[in-house]
Amino acid sequence: MSSEIYDAVVIGAGFAGITAARDLAKDGKKVLIVEARDRIGGRTWYRPFADTHVSVEMGGNWLDPVGNEAIMAEVLRYGVDLSTSPQAENHVSILDGVLSHAACPISRDDELALRLFVEEVRKQVERIDPTLPLDTQNVEDLDVPLDDYIDGFGLSFTLKELMGAWIRQETGCHLSQISALHLMAWIPVLNYDVMAIGHTPTHRFAAGTTDLLQRMLDDSTADLKLSAPVRQVEQSDDQVTVRLESGEVVRARGAVIAIPLNCLPDVEFVPPLSPEKTAAAAIGQSGAAKKLWALVTEVPENVLGIGEHDEPIDVFFTDYPRDETALDGDLIVGFSTQERPLDILDRDDVEKAFRRYIPEAQVLKVDGHDWFADPYSKGTWCTPPAGLLSKYASALEATEGRVVFAGSDIAHAFRGWMEGAVATGAIAATRLSAILAPA
């Protein structure tokens, strides 16, 4: 056991944890970050694609430079460069079994139905205050399975499949596993633009998420311990004791827990967490996307593809054209879900999936990461199921003694985004600083 006592131990070195550690250190606290993985970044991971010299994001990728105020403040603070994904020039879709190259592959009747749907959703989201926990608002009627909510509008199969593809790309799971309230809570912070959920992502970090994360970490002067999974967090009236899987013990005056919701049950808390937080963690979140990268030739320039649920890929698009990378093809990113049998690391399987849309497509290399099987994430970006947010949102973020919580999974605004992680990291640091302040 180390005799050193830190002011704060931060568990998790993703955007939330590193933000909290940096802010605590700037407040004069001696901070240790403990991370289970052998790298920083959490559910973001910028690394070389396959065996090439070109790096891509295996996890969290894009940001909204207008709406994401917290992370954009960090971008400006550290002078981090952004770049943009190319706009689609060619389109392909498979909806209701029909292959189309139209930019808008729905009928005029469907366009009208979509407008009416958007108008109604827009009215409903005016009830949501994104600054407050959702269980403190009268929105229980919206915390229902998303497929049930959409079915209530009597939309055509084709339109529902088009909407479903974009939603699965945003959430990583079947619509029955998604709370309608979760997506609706994004809309107020997207300037009430309901259709923003169906827009192709644009802005990304020019040198990857690691560029910003490393600058924040370096600025923090916090100590960092990698490859150090935590098994127990015990607290008393004046101290927190963290026991690592290795047997090492870390002591601090307070702690920030910045790990994914689905990993919270893997840590023993003494005394136990509140019954409400324990129940919420047992339910967990549903996000389990398969994010694939493929080096592809014989495809149209800057292509965007959209597919119905029976297709192996929901959405794919050119993110790095060959003229940007000097590779032998375009780097295309795609999204699927766990209930599909697509193996994103099998070149033949991925090529077969792309040829459903573009028969001439040739896949040269593939890459990706299984975040669902990863023991330190157990899922991708946060997608709460029905019933979680309207009952447990306050409990998820609540401070417990000398332990505070952070992470995009518990954010009010931009839950599941890097923005939510940064914002909650800052809040957690402020809360812990208040706990540690002299009486």
C-alpha positions in Angstrom: 0.0 0.0 0.0 1.3 3.4 -0.9 1.6 5.9 1.9 0.8 8.8 -0.4 -2.6 10.3 0.0 -3.9 12.2 -3.1 -6.5 14.9 -2.9 -8.5 13.2 -5.7 -8.3 9.9 -7.5 -10.1 9.9 -10.9 -11.2 6.5 -12.2 -11.3 6.5 -16.0 -9.1 8.4 -18.5 -11.7 9.3 -21.2 -12.9 12.8 -21.9 -14.9 13.0 -18.6 -12.1 11.8 -16.4 -9.3 13.8 -18.0 -11.5 17.0 -17.9 -12.2 16.4 -14.2 -8.5 15.7 -13.4 -7.4 18.8 -15.3 -9.9 21.1 -13.5 -9.1 19.6 -10.1 -5.4 20.0 -10.6 -5.9 23.6 -11.7 -7.7 24.1 -8.4 -4.5 23.1 -6.6 -5.4 19.5 -6.0 -2.9 16.6 -6.2 -4.6 14.2 -8.6 -4.1 10.6 -9.7 -5.9 9.2 -12.8 -6.4 5.4 -12.7 -7.3 3.8 -16.1 -8.0 0.2 -16.8 -6.8 0.3 -20.4 -3.2 0.7 -21.6 -4.1 4.1 -23.2 -6.1 7.2 -22.5 -9.4 8.0 -24.4 -12.0 5.6 -23.1 -14.6 5.0 -25.8 -12.6 7.2 -28.2 -9.5 5.6 -29.8 -7.5 7.1 -32.6 -5.1 4.6 -34.1 -3.7 3.5 -37.5 -6.2 1.8 -39.8 -5.2 -1.8 -40.3 -1.5 -1.9 -41.4 -1.5 1.6 -43.0 -0.1 4.9 -42.0 -3.5 6.6 -41.8 -5.2 6.8 -38.4 -8.9 6.8 -37.8 -11.3 6.9 -34.9 -12.5 3.5 -33.7 -15.0 5.1 -31.3 -16.2 8.6 -30.7 -15.5 10.7 -33.8 -17.5 13.8 -34.6 -18.5 17.0 -32.8 -20.9 19.9 -33.5 -18.9 23.1 -33.5 -22.0 25.2 -32.9 -23.9 23.2 -30.2 -21.0 21.5 -28.4 -19.9 24.5 -26.3 -17.9 22.6 -23.7 -15.7 20.6 -26.0 -15.3 23.5 -28.4 -14.1 25.6 -25.4 -11.3 23.0 -25.0 -10.6 23.0 -28.7 -10.1 26.8 -28.6 -8.2 26.7 -25.4 -5.5 24.3 -26.7 -5.5 25.5 -30.4 -6.6 22.1 -31.7 -7.3 21.9 -35.4 -10.5 20.5 -36.8 -11.2 19.0 -40.2 -14.4 18.0 -41.9 -15.8 14.8 -43.5 -16.6 15.3 -47.2 -20.2 16.1 -48.2 -21.9 13.3 -50.0 -22.0 13.6 -53.8 -23.4 10.2 -54.7 -26.2 8.3 -52.9 -27.4 4.7 -52.7 -30.1 3.2 -50.6 -32.0 -0.1 -50.1 -35.4 0.5 -48.6 -38.3 -1.9 -48.8 -36.1 -4.0 -51.0 -35.6 -1.2 -53.6 -32.2 -0.1 -54.7 -32.1 3.6 -55.3 -29.6 6.3 -56.2 -31.8 9.2 -55.2 -30.6 11.7 -52.6 -34.1 11.6 -51.1 -35.4 8.0 -51.7 -39.0 8.6 -50.4 -42.2 9.6 -52.1 -43.9 13.0 -51.9 -46.5 11.5 -49.6 -43.7 10.3 -47.3 -42.1 13.7 -47.4 -45.4 15.2 -46.2 -45.7 12.6 -43.5 -42.2 13.3 -42.4 -42.9 17.0 -42.1 -46.0 16.3 -40.0 -43.9 13.9 -37.8 -41.2 16.6 -37.3 -43.8 19.2 -36.4 -45.3 17.0 -33.7 -41.9 16.0 -32.3 -40.9 19.6 -32.3 -44.0 20.5 -30.1 -43.3 17.6 -27.7 -39.6 18.5 -27.1 -40.6 22.0 -26.1 -41.5 20.3 -22.8 -37.9 19.3 -22.2 -35.4 21.4 -20.3 -31.9 20.0 -21.2 -30.3 21.6 -18.1 -32.3 19.4 -15.7 -32.6 15.7 -14.9 -35.3 14.2 -16.9 -36.9 12.5 -13.9 -37.7 16.0 -12.5 -39.8 16.9 -15.5 -43.2 15.7 -16.6 -42.1 13.6 -19.6 -42.7 10.0 -18.5 -45.1 9.6 -21.4 -42.1 10.1 -23.8 -39.9 7.5 -22.0 -41.2 4.7 -24.2 -39.6 2.3 -26.7 -38.9 4.4 -29.8 -40.4 1.9 -32.2 -43.7 2.1 -30.4 -43.6 5.9 -30.4 -42.9 6.0 -34.2 -45.5 3.4 -34.9 -48.1 5.7 -33.5 -47.7 8.1 -36.5 -48.9 5.5 -39.1 -45.8 6.1 -41.3 -45.1 4.0 -44.4 -42.7 1.1 -44.1 -40.2 2.8 -46.4 -40.1 6.0 -44.3 -39.8 4.1 -41.1 -36.9 2.2 -42.5 -35.2 5.3 -43.6 -35.6 6.9 -40.2 -34.6 3.7 -38.5 -31.3 3.5 -40.4 -30.2 7.0 -39.3 -31.4 6.3 -35.7 -29.5 3.0 -35.5 -26.4 4.8 -36.8 -26.8 7.4 -34.0 -27.7 4.9 -31.2 -26.1 1.5 -32.1 -29.2 -0.7 -31.4 -32.6 -1.7 -32.4 -35.4 0.9 -32.0 -37.1 -1.3 -29.4 -34.1 -0.8 -27.2 -34.1 3.0 -27.3 -36.1 5.4 -25.3 -37.9 8.0 -27.4 -37.1 10.5 -24.6 -33.4 10.0 -25.0 -33.3 11.2 -28.6 -35.9 13.8 -28.0 -33.7 15.3 -25.3 -31.0 15.9 -27.9 -33.3 18.2 -30.0 -33.4 21.3 -27.7 -29.5 21.4 -27.7 -29.5 20.9 -31.5 -31.4 24.2 -31.9 -34.7 22.3 -32.0 -33.7 20.8 -35.4 -35.4 17.4 -35.4 -33.9 16.5 -38.7 -30.3 17.0 -37.3 -30.5 13.4 -36.1 -30.6 12.4 -39.8 -27.7 14.5 -40.9 -24.3 13.1 -41.9 -21.6 14.0 -39.3 -19.1 16.7 -40.4 -16.5 18.1 -38.0 -13.8 15.9 -36.5 -10.3 16.4 -34.9 -7.7 16.8 -37.6 -5.1 14.8 -35.6 -7.6 12.7 -33.8 -9.3 12.8 -30.3 -5.9 11.9 -28.8 -4.6 15.3 -29.8 -7.0 17.2 -27.5 -6.9 14.5 -24.8 -3.1 14.5 -24.5 -3.0 18.3 -24.4 -5.5 18.3 -21.6 -3.6 15.6 -19.7 -0.3 17.4 -20.1 -1.8 20.6 -18.9 -3.2 18.9 -15.8 0.1 17.6 -14.4 -1.9 14.8 -12.8 -0.3 11.5 -12.2 -1.5 8.7 -14.5 -1.6 5.0 -13.9 -2.5 2.8 -16.9 -3.5 -0.9 -17.1 -4.9 -0.6 -13.6 -8.5 -1.9 -13.4 -10.3 -0.9 -10.2 -12.1 -3.6 -8.2 -13.3 -1.8 -5.1 -14.0 1.8 -3.9 -14.4 2.1 -0.2 -15.0 5.4 1.6 -15.1 6.7 5.1 -15.9 10.1 6.5 -12.6 11.6 5.4 -11.0 9.3 2.8 -11.6 7.1 -0.2 -9.6 3.8 -0.6 -9.4 2.4 -4.2 -8.2 -1.2 -4.6 -6.9 -2.2 -7.9 -7.1 -5.6 -9.6 -3.3 -5.9 -9.1 -3.8 -5.7 -5.3 -2.4 -2.1 -5.2 -4.2 0.3 -2.9 -4.7 4.0 -3.7 -5.9 6.5 -1.1 -7.4 9.9 -1.6 -9.6 12.5 0.0 -12.2 12.1 -2.7 -12.9 10.3 -6.0 -14.4 10.9 -9.4 -15.9 7.8 -11.0 -15.8 8.4 -14.8 -16.4 4.9 -16.2 -19.2 3.7 -18.5 -22.6 2.9 -16.9 -22.4 -0.7 -18.1 -19.1 -1.1 -16.2 -20.3 0.4 -12.9 -21.6 -3.0 -11.5 -18.0 -4.4 -12.0 -16.7 -2.2 -9.2 -17.6 -3.0 -5.6 -18.6 0.1 -3.6 -18.3 0.1 0.2 -20.7 1.2 1.4 -22.9 0.3 -1.5 -24.2 2.9 -3.9 -27.7 4.1 -3.4 -30.5 1.6 -4.3 -31.6 3.9 -7.2 -28.1 4.2 -8.7 -27.6 0.4 -8.3 -30.9 -0.3 -10.0 -30.0 2.1 -12.9 -26.6 0.5 -13.4 -28.3 -3.0 -13.4 -30.5 -1.8 -16.3 -27.6 -0.3 -18.1 -27.6 1.3 -21.5 -28.3 -0.3 -24.9 -25.7 1.2 -27.2 -23.8 -1.6 -29.0 -22.9 -0.3 -32.4 -20.6 -2.1 -34.8 -18.5 0.7 -36.3 -16.5 -0.5 -39.3 -13.8 1.0 -41.4 -13.1 -0.3 -44.9 -10.6 0.6 -47.7 -12.8 0.3 -50.8 -12.3 0.7 -54.5 -14.8 0.8 -57.4 -17.2 3.0 -55.5 -18.6 6.4 -56.5 -16.8 9.4 -55.1 -17.9 10.6 -51.7 -20.7 8.1 -51.5 -23.4 7.9 -48.8 -25.4 4.7 -48.4 -28.5 3.9 -46.3 -30.1 0.6 -45.7 -33.2 -1.0 -44.1 -32.9 -3.2 -41.1 -32.6 -6.4 -43.1 -29.4 -5.1 -44.7 -26.1 -5.7 -42.9 -25.1 -2.0 -42.8 -27.4 0.9 -41.7 -25.3 3.9 -42.9 -21.9 4.2 -44.6 -20.1 7.1 -46.2 -16.7 8.1 -47.5 -14.8 9.8 -44.7 -11.3 9.9 -46.2 -11.1 10.0 -50.0 -8.0 8.4 -51.6 -6.6 11.8 -52.6 -6.4 12.7 -48.9 -4.6 9.6 -47.8 -2.6 8.3 -50.8 -4.0 4.8 -50.1 -5.3 2.5 -52.8 -8.9 3.3 -52.2 -11.4 5.4 -50.2 -11.7 5.0 -46.5 -15.4 4.4 -45.8 -16.9 4.3 -42.3 -20.1 2.3 -41.7 -22.4 1.4 -38.9 -24.3 -1.8 -38.0 -25.8 -3.3 -34.8 -25.2 -6.4 -32.7 -28.3 -8.3 -33.8 -26.8 -8.5 -37.4 -24.3 -11.3 -38.1 -21.9 -8.9 -40.0 -18.3 -9.5 -38.9 -16.6 -6.2 -39.3 -13.1 -7.7 -39.2 -13.9 -10.2 -42.0 -12.9 -8.6 -45.4 -15.1 -11.0 -47.4 -18.1 -10.4 -45.1 -17.8 -6.7 -45.4 -17.3 -6.8 -49.1 -20.4 -8.9 -49.5 -22.3 -6.2 -47.4 -21.1 -3.3 -49.6 -21.9 -5.2 -52.8 -25.5 -5.3 -51.7 -25.4 -1.5 -52.5 -22.6 -1.3 -55.0 -22.1 -4.6 -56.9 -18.6 -3.5 -58.2 -17.2 -2.6 -54.8 -13.9 -4.2 -53.8 -12.9 -4.1 -50.2 -9.1 -4.2 -49.7 -8.8 -3.9 -45.9 -11.1 -3.7 -42.9 -10.7 -2.6 -39.3 -12.7 -1.9 -36.2 -13.1 -2.5 -32.5 -15.6 -4.6 -30.7 -16.8 -2.2 -28.0 -19.5 -4.5 -26.9 -17.1 -7.3 -26.0 -14.6 -4.8 -24.5 -14.7 -5.3 -20.7 -14.0 -1.7 -20.1 -16.8 -0.3 -22.1 -19.4 -3.1 -22.6 -21.1 -1.0 -25.2 -20.7 2.1 -27.4 -22.2 5.6 -27.1 -25.0 5.8 -24.4 -28.5 4.8 -25.5 -30.8 4.5 -22.6 -33.7 2.0 -22.9 -37.3 3.0 -22.1 -38.0 3.7 -18.4 -34.4 4.6 -17.3 -34.3 8.3 -17.7 -37.7 9.3 -16.3 -37.0 7.3 -13.2 -33.2 7.3 -12.5 -31.7 10.4 -14.2 -31.0 12.2 -10.9 -29.7 9.1 -9.2 -27.2 8.5 -12.0 -25.4 11.8 -11.5 -25.9 12.1 -7.7 -22.9 12.5 -5.5 -22.4 9.8 -2.8 -20.4 10.9 0.1 -16.9 11.7 -1.1 -17.5 10.1 -4.5 -18.7 12.1 -7.5 -19.7 10.8 -10.9 -19.0 11.9 -14.5 -19.3 10.6 -18.0 -21.4 11.1 -21.2 -23.8 8.3 -20.0 -25.1 10.5 -17.2 -25.1 13.9 -19.0 -28.4 15.9 -19.2 -27.5 17.6 -22.5 -25.7 15.6 -25.2 -25.9 12.3 -23.4 -23.7 9.8 -25.3 -21.6 12.6 -27.0 -18.0 13.7 -26.2 -19.6 17.0 -25.3 -21.6 15.3 -22.5 -18.4 13.8 -21.2 -16.5 17.0 -21.1 -19.4 18.9 -19.5 -19.9 16.3 -16.7 -16.2 16.1 -16.1 -16.2 19.8 -15.3 -19.2 19.5 -13.1 -17.7 16.6 -11.2 -14.5 18.6 -10.5 -16.5 21.5 -9.2 -18.5 19.2 -6.9 -15.5 17.4 -5.6 -13.6 20.7 -5.0 -16.5 21.8 -2.8 -16.3 18.6 -0.8 -12.6 18.9 -0.3 -12.7 22.6 0.7 -11.9 23.4 4.3 -15.0 23.6 6.5 
